[in-house]
Amino acid sequence: MRTPLPLLPALVLALCLSACGSDGPTPLVEDPAASAAAEEPSPSGPLPQEPGPPDPPDEEPSPQSTADFGEAVGFAHPVGPHGADPGEEADVVYTVDGVERPWAGRVDFTVSVEVPELARTFPLTDMEVVCEAGPEIPLAQTEEPLAAVEQGTHDSRMWCEIPDDADRVRIVVTNGDDEAAFGGSV
């Protein structure tokens, strides 16, 4: 007659404990990383604090809001010749209007810059205009070169290539420290 296996009672006991002991399966082998973490002594002293919000930057960031097409956005500039003591200020006003789509893949628009009496010329030579309507952000094109201008309203007709299926566009005008965004349906 054969004797029952000596491991049979241990197997039955292990199966009973795993079936009755928890909501899910219980591992038979303990994870060494888990036991090492449990054995580490906790630091004495105060617990490290969670980082708070970052300190505000020294300069204010450009506004991320978008004006509607046709709305004016102004920026204060000093009145007087370059290098003069700062004193009085006047607003240079940017507007994007006349937005139209002559055919799929292109949007045409007019950028207007209204320059008040500054007692000097106002530079537009470094003005950059981009169109955001898809993954690419193309520079706007114009046939008229931009230059330094006197007091008055100065219009520049521009266009951008945009995706054929774009139904909205955001036009961002950057000129020195001035940055204005205009958006709407096309």
C-alpha positions in Angstrom: 0.0 0.0 0.0 1.2 3.4 -0.9 1.5 6.3 1.6 0.0 9.7 0.7 2.4 12.3 -0.4 3.7 14.3 2.6 3.2 17.6 0.7 -0.5 17.1 0.2 -1.6 18.6 3.5 0.6 21.6 2.9 -0.9 22.1 -0.6 -4.4 21.9 0.8 -3.6 24.4 3.5 -2.0 26.9 1.0 -5.1 26.6 -1.3 -7.5 27.3 1.6 -5.6 30.3 2.8 -5.3 31.9 -0.6 -9.0 31.3 -1.4 -10.3 32.6 2.0 -7.8 35.2 2.9 -8.2 38.2 0.5 -10.2 39.9 -2.3 -7.7 38.9 -5.0 -4.9 36.4 -5.5 -2.2 36.5 -2.9 1.4 36.0 -4.1 3.1 33.0 -2.6 6.5 34.6 -3.0 7.1 38.0 -1.3 8.5 40.8 -3.5 12.0 41.6 -2.3 11.6 45.3 -3.3 8.5 45.7 -1.2 10.1 44.2 1.9 13.2 46.4 1.4 11.0 49.5 1.2 9.1 48.5 4.3 12.3 47.9 6.3 13.8 51.4 5.5 13.7 53.6 8.5 11.4 56.6 8.2 13.2 60.0 8.3 13.2 61.6 11.7 12.0 65.2 11.6 9.4 67.0 9.5 8.2 65.4 6.3 9.3 67.3 3.1 6.6 69.7 2.0 5.1 69.6 -1.5 6.3 72.2 -3.8 4.0 75.2 -4.0 3.2 77.3 -7.0 6.2 78.8 -8.8 7.3 82.3 -8.0 5.9 84.8 -10.5 8.3 85.8 -13.3 10.0 89.2 -13.1 8.3 90.2 -16.4 4.7 89.8 -17.1 4.1 87.3 -19.9 2.3 88.3 -23.1 -1.4 88.1 -22.8 -2.8 84.9 -24.2 -6.2 86.2 -24.8 -7.4 86.6 -28.4 -9.4 89.6 -29.6 -12.0 89.2 -32.3 -11.3 90.3 -35.8 -11.9 94.0 -36.0 -11.3 94.7 -32.3 -8.5 97.1 -31.4 -5.6 96.2 -29.0 -3.4 99.0 -27.7 0.0 99.1 -26.2 1.5 102.1 -24.3 4.6 103.7 -25.8 6.6 106.7 -24.5 6.1 110.1 -26.2 9.3 111.9 -27.2 12.5 111.1 -29.0 14.3 107.8 -28.4 16.5 108.0 -25.3 14.5 110.8 -23.7 13.4 110.6 -20.1 10.2 108.6 -19.9 7.2 110.7 -19.2 3.9 110.8 -21.1 2.7 107.7 -22.9 0.3 107.1 -25.7 -1.3 103.9 -27.1 -0.2 102.4 -30.4 -3.3 100.4 -31.6 -3.3 97.2 -33.7 -6.3 95.8 -35.5 -6.8 92.9 -37.8 -9.8 93.1 -40.1 -11.0 92.5 -43.7 -10.4 88.8 -43.1 -11.5 86.7 -46.1 -10.8 83.4 -47.7 -10.3 83.9 -51.4 -9.8 80.1 -51.9 -9.1 77.0 -49.9 -5.7 77.0 -48.3 -5.3 80.8 -48.0 -6.6 83.6 -45.8 -6.3 87.3 -46.6 -6.5 90.1 -44.0 -5.4 93.7 -43.2 -3.2 94.6 -40.3 -3.8 98.2 -39.2 -1.5 100.1 -36.9 -2.7 103.4 -35.5 0.3 105.5 -34.3 -0.4 108.5 -32.1 1.8 111.6 -32.0 5.0 110.2 -30.4 7.3 113.0 -31.6 9.3 110.4 -33.4 8.9 107.6 -36.0 7.5 104.3 -34.9 9.3 101.1 -36.2 7.3 98.5 -38.1 10.4 97.0 -39.8 10.6 94.1 -37.3 6.8 93.5 -37.1 6.1 89.7 -37.5 2.6 88.3 -38.3 1.8 84.6 -38.1 -1.3 82.6 -38.7 -2.3 79.7 -36.3 -4.8 77.4 -38.0 -3.2 74.0 -37.9 0.0 72.2 -37.0 2.2 74.6 -39.0 2.4 78.3 -38.1 3.3 80.2 -41.3 4.6 83.8 -41.5 2.2 86.2 -43.2 3.2 87.5 -46.6 2.8 91.1 -47.9 3.8 92.9 -51.1 4.4 96.1 -49.2 7.6 96.5 -47.3 7.1 97.5 -43.6 9.0 100.6 -42.5 9.3 103.2 -39.7 6.1 105.3 -39.8 4.9 108.7 -38.6 1.7 109.5 -36.8 -1.4 108.1 -38.5 -3.1 104.9 -39.5 -1.0 102.5 -41.5 -2.7 99.5 -43.3 -0.9 96.5 -44.7 -2.7 93.8 -46.7 -1.3 90.4 -45.9 -2.1 86.7 -46.4 -1.2 83.3 -45.0 -1.4 79.7 -46.3 -3.6 77.7 -44.0 -5.0 74.1 -44.0 -7.9 73.6 -46.5 -10.2 72.4 -43.8 -9.5 75.2 -41.3 -12.6 77.0 -40.2 -10.9 79.3 -37.6 -7.7 81.2 -37.6 -5.7 83.1 -35.0 -3.5 85.9 -36.3 -0.7 87.0 -34.0 1.0 90.3 -34.5 4.4 90.8 -32.8 6.2 94.1 -33.0 9.0 94.6 -30.4 7.4 94.1 -27.0 3.9 94.4 -28.4 2.1 91.1 -29.0 -1.6 91.1 -30.0 -3.7 88.1 -31.1 -6.9 88.2 -33.2 -9.1 85.3 -34.0 -12.3 84.2 -35.6 -14.0 82.1 -38.2 -12.9 82.1 -41.8 
